[in-house]
């Protein structure tokens, strides 16, 4: 699987090519399909990274790492 930065660069190239507007419908569909796959890959990497992020909280005068919990986790959706 390509790295996040590589996916992002390729997505930028795809957008630039589509914005030119001089591609055939078939080519535009191919680019769109590739872009959707790359976007999914980037989203997955970001979600995995989010789970690894730690924030530092100051407790009793000391900084302590604590796992980052996104507000969009399944248990928080109903709140």
N, C-alpha and C positions, 0 to 999 in steps of 0.2 A: 504494500500500500504506500502511495506517495506521502511524503511528509506534508504537514500543514502548510508550510511556506510555499512548497511547490504547487500544491493544490490552489492556493490563493493566487499565485502568479498566473497559473493557467486560466483560472476563472477570469482574471482581469483581461487576459488576451482574448478570451471568448467574448466577453462583453464588448470589448473594443471592435472586434470583427463584426459582431451583430449590429452595433451602432452605426457602422459604415453604411449598412443597408444595401450593399451590392452583392449579397450572397443569394444563391438560389434557395428556394423553399426547402429542398432536400438537405442542403448544407446547413441551413438555419436549424432544421429539426435535429440534425446530428449534433450540432454545437449545443443546442438546448439540452439534449439528452446527456451529453458529456458534462455539461455544467451542473445539471441536477445530481449526477453521481458524485462529482467533486464536492458539491455543496453538502451532500449527505456525509461524505467522508470528513469534511472540515467540522461539521456539527458534532459528529461522533467524537472527534479528537478534543473539541472544546468541552464537551460534556465530561469526558474522562479527566481532563485537566482540572475542571471545576471541582471534581470529587477529591482531588489531591491538594487543592489549595488550603493553606492554613492561614488563619488570621492571628495576630498577636493581641491579646487582651491584657490590660494592666490589672493585676490583682495583688493587693497587699503591697503595693510599691514595686512589684516585679512583673516583667513581661512574660507571659506564658502562652505557648502556641495552643490553638484550639482549632479543631476541624471546622471548615467552612461548610455551612448548610445553606443551600439555596432556598429561597422562599418559595420556589416553584416545585419543591419535592411533593410527592403524592400525599403525604400526611399533612402538608400545609395548604393544600388547595382549597379546602373547605373553610379556612379561617378568614 
